[in-house]
Amino acid sequence: MTDFNNYTPEYTTVWSFPERGNWATHNPKYRGNFAPQIARNIIEMYTKKGDSILDPMVGAGTTLIEAKLLARNALGMDINPEAVELTKNALRFKHHPPSEQKVKVGDARDLTFLKDNSFDLVLTHPPYMNIIKYSDGKIPADLSNISSLPKFCDEIEKIAKELLRVLKPDKYCAILIGETRKGKHMVPLAFNVMQRFLKVGFVLKEDIIKVQHHCTSTERWRAKAMRDKFYLIMHEHLFVFRKARAGEDLSRLKYSRLND
Ligand SMILES: C[S@@+](CC[C@H](N)C(=O)[O-])C[C@H]1O[C@@H](n2cnc3c(N)ncnc32)[C@H](O)[C@@H]1O
């Protein structure tokens, strides 16, 4: 339970984890889940014991498992009841010192049941449009049903607005998001998502490049990529945003935000 596979904290803006962490109940099976090292780094960097973390698109629970191991309280939500069950099961282990992790079915666009300024950190990982379909169209509110970039970003903006509201001032919101390719050209999904977070009022703190490993389709696509002159996408962006303090002088940060 405490073997962290030689985990060492990251200190640059390029993160690469060829060996995915497999400590505690982490399980790589949930499609598109992120490596425990991502959650561990972000939680250790931006919170302390007893703080409260929100992951409103929790999937199989990577963020909440790490929150428990690091004695942070956390709330996880997912639109898909199957993901919520997986997370509940993954949290069935004992850890000391104790902390509280709750998980429920819910839509990340509607956090009205949560108070303003109530979380010390948001860490989340939306679907990358419809690259992985999490509910095969059976759950209409599942963002992985959306194939249009502007429509997807409109929904992300609703989430960003809610996250800004529930995060405490001067605290951080980290989002892992990747790009995709259509018609042999890059679709700048991550940069569009970043713009929506800036639009609602967040300030950009970091753009961390996360190197991808073990992509099952890489070999299959290699010859086609060479023939059609495109490169296979092997990175994602981990954007870290900050919520400004009330009345904070942001003039020095004018290039890290969108002006009012
Ligand atoms: C990339 S996965 C998250 C994986 C997670 N980081 C992990 O490590 O297991 C994205 C999740 O977003 C969920 N989701 C999609 N639309 C949602 C919505 N409107 N509200 C909440 N969750 C949503 C999907 O069900 C899926 O589990």
The ligand as an ORCA input file, in Angstrom:
! r2SCAN-3c Opt
* xyz 0 1
  C     -10.971     10.948    -19.033
  S     -12.218     10.274    -17.996
  C     -11.596     10.618    -16.371
  C     -10.581      9.592    -15.941
  C     -10.036      9.825    -14.540
  N      -9.092     10.935    -14.497
  C      -9.338      8.566    -14.032
  O      -8.104      8.627    -13.820
  O     -10.004      7.530    -13.908
  C     -13.524     11.431    -18.197
  C     -14.756     11.156    -17.366
  O     -15.675     12.241    -17.527
  C     -16.971     11.706    -17.320
  N     -17.976     12.684    -17.793
  C     -18.375     12.964    -19.063
  N     -19.296     13.937    -19.077
  C     -19.486     14.319    -17.781
  C     -20.319     15.300    -17.146
  N     -21.147     16.077    -17.842
  N     -20.239     15.418    -15.794
  C     -19.430     14.611    -15.066
  N     -18.646     13.655    -15.608
  C     -18.647     13.523    -16.961
  C     -16.946     10.380    -18.074
  O     -17.961      9.520    -17.632
  C     -15.526      9.879    -17.748
  O     -15.541      9.003    -16.646
*
